[in-house]
């Protein structure tokens, strides 16, 4: 049951980060309907806004790829005819990996805040 929950969690993370990466590639990061609340100094400067788009596109693509990486091993544990359950060590490793992917996915948004403080 834990493996099924982890499979679902990593799948949702991969889809969400892929959608964020598409927003970054399209250049819609500053769009209030599709994107995010970007600080005004970043929106006012074209170079900073282009940097924000590239940051979101690059880092969210990486986070989506890293989120998709454990899907196949988790699927194999779920369909194991012996009732494959995760031991404590693999579960702890996957939990730590989940946190690392979250940090990688959140990095561009913190960097955009830093760009705003340096620009303003």
N, C-alpha and C positions, 0 to 999 in steps of 0.2 A: 504494500500500500504506500509506503514511503517512496519507493522508486517511481510509482505512478504520479505522485505529487511532484517529485523533482522533475520528471519528464514534462509535466504540464507547466511547471514554473519556467524551465529553460526554454520551452517552446514559446511561451508568452513573451519572455524577455527577448528572444530572437526576433519575433515579429515586431515588437515595439521599437527596438533599436533599428531594425531595418526601415520602419516607417520614418523614424527620426532622421536616418541617413538620407532618405529620399527627399525629405524637407530641406536638408542641407544642400544636397546636389541641385535641387530646383531653385535655390536662392530665396526660399520663403521663410527663413529663420525669423526675420523681424516682422512678418505678417502676424497681426494679432489673432486672426481667425485660425490660421494653419500653424503658425510658429509659436513663439514664446515671447515673454516680456523681456525685451532687450533694453538695457539702459540707453537713455537718450544720447549720450556722447558717442556711443557706438553706431546708433542709427544715423547720426548726423554726418559721420565721416565715411565716405565710400570705401576707403581702404580697410578701415576697421570692420565694416559690415561684410566686406568680401572675406576678411580673415575669419569672422564669426561663421560664415557659411562653410568655409573650408574646414574649420575646426569641427563643427557638428557633423559634416559629411564624413570626415576621416575617422574620427574617434567612435562615432556610432556605427559605422560599418565594421570596424574592428570588434566592437562589443557584440554586434549581431553575429559575427563569425565565431567569436568565442562562446557565445550562448548556444550556438548550434553544435559545437564540438562534442559535448557529452550526450547528445540525443541518441545516437546509435548504441553506445554501451548501455545506457539506461533502458532502451527498448529491448535489448537482448536479455537484460536481467528480468524484465517484466514477462517476456514470453518464454522464459525458461520453464520447461515442464516440471522441474524439481521444486517449483515455487520459490524462485530466486529472491531472496531478501538481502538487503544490504547490511553488512556488519557495521560496527561503530566507526572503524577507521575510514572506510570509503565514504561513509556518510559525512564524517567530519571534513574530509578532503573536498567533497562536493559542496559543502556549506561554505568553506573558505574560498573555493573557486567562485561560487556565486557572489560573494562579497567583492572579490577582485574584479569581476566583470561589472558589477555595479559601480565601482570606483572608476573604472575605465570609461564607462558610459556617462558618468557625471562630470568627468574632467572638462569637456569643452564648455559647459555652462559656468563652471567656476572660473575658467580662463577668460570667458567673455566678461565676467564681472571685474576681473583684474584689468582687462583692456579698458574698461570704462573708467576705472580709477586713475589709470595712467594717462588717459586722454583728457580727463576733466581736470 
